[in-house]
Amino acid sequence: MSDNFAAGPIAFSVVTYADRYLDGVKALWTESFSETQTTPAELVIAAKLAIQPDLFVIATAGDSVIGSVMGGYDGHRGWLYAVAVLKSRRRNGVGTALIREVETRLACLGCTKINLQVRPGNPAAVLFYEFLGYLVEDRVSMGKRVHGLSA
Ligand SMILES: CC(C)(COP(=O)(O)OP(=O)(O)OC[C@H]1O[C@@H](n2cnc3c(N)ncnc32)[C@H](O)[C@@H]1OP(=O)(O)O)[C@@H](O)C(=O)NCCC(=O)NCCS
C-alpha cells in the first residue's frame, strides 16, 4: 500500500516498511530517540516484523526515509509507537500523513480507540497529537518488563 503526498514544499510517500529502509529508519530513530531508545533498532524492527508488520509505516522522499510510525492492535485498543519525522522535514504534514495512514490500517482491523504515550518534556508532541484529535486523558501510565525487548 502506498500513498503519495505533496503537502507543503516537499513531496513524499507513505509506505509499509521493507528491509531496504533499515538504515534510513536507524538514522531517523538515532536523530529522534537517541536519549530514550535503549533497544537496538534492528531488534525492535525484527520484533515488529514478526507481529502486524503492516502497521509499521514509513514516509519516504525519493530513496530517503523521512518518517516512521509503528502501530499495534491487541484486539481491544490500538497503540502508536516510534512516531518520528526527520528534523529537516518537520512541519510539512509528514507526521500527519503517517498517523492518518496507521489510523486507517488500525480501523480496518476493527480498532475503535487508539492510545499513545508521550514522555515528559515533549510539549511539541502533545500539540501535534492534539492537532490530530487526540486528547490528554487522566490516566496513570504503568509498565512492567517481563522478558526480552526493553524498548
Ligand atoms: C512530533 C512529530 C512527529 C511531528 O511531525 P511533523 O511532520 O512535523 O508534523 P506535521 O507537520 O504533520 O504537524 C501537524 C501539526 O501538528 C502541530 N505541530 C507539529 N509539530 C509541532 C511543534 N513542534 N510545535 C507546535 N505544534 C506542532 C501543528 O499544528 C502542525 O500543523 P502546522 O505545521 O500547520 O502548524 C515531529 O516533531 C517529531 O518527529 N518529533 C520528535 C519525535 C517525537 O517527539 N515523537 C513523538 C513521540 S510521542
The ligand as an ORCA input file, in Angstrom:
! r2SCAN-3c Opt
* xyz 0 1
  C       6.011     15.120     16.551
  C       6.488     14.985     15.097
  C       6.375     13.540     14.665
  C       5.568     15.852     14.209
  O       5.895     15.607     12.840
  P       5.616     16.699     11.722
  O       5.786     16.053     10.405
  O       6.442     17.906     11.970
  O       4.086     17.052     11.964
  P       3.074     17.815     10.981
  O       3.836     18.657     10.010
  O       2.149     16.821     10.405
  O       2.328     18.751     12.011
  C       0.903     18.846     12.038
  C       0.511     19.880     13.056
  O       0.898     19.450     14.374
  C       1.265     20.601     15.152
  N       2.689     20.557     15.440
  C       3.619     19.726     14.915
  N       4.837     19.979     15.435
  C       4.676     20.994     16.302
  C       5.563     21.704     17.144
  N       6.892     21.418     17.203
  N       5.076     22.714     17.900
  C       3.769     23.009     17.871
  N       2.857     22.372     17.096
  C       3.314     21.373     16.314
  C       0.964     21.823     14.261
  O      -0.384     22.202     14.489
  C       1.152     21.234     12.873
  O       0.473     21.971     11.870
  P       1.215     23.275     11.229
  O       2.603     22.881     10.865
  O       0.361     23.611     10.031
  O       1.186     24.348     12.281
  C       7.932     15.514     14.932
  O       8.028     16.802     15.520
  C       8.979     14.629     15.580
  O       9.489     13.698     14.965
  N       9.348     14.908     16.835
  C      10.436     14.144     17.511
  C       9.998     12.749     17.875
  C       8.806     12.778     18.798
  O       8.738     13.550     19.750
  N       7.836     11.884     18.506
  C       6.645     11.734     19.316
  C       6.921     10.759     20.403
  S       5.478     10.527     21.433
*
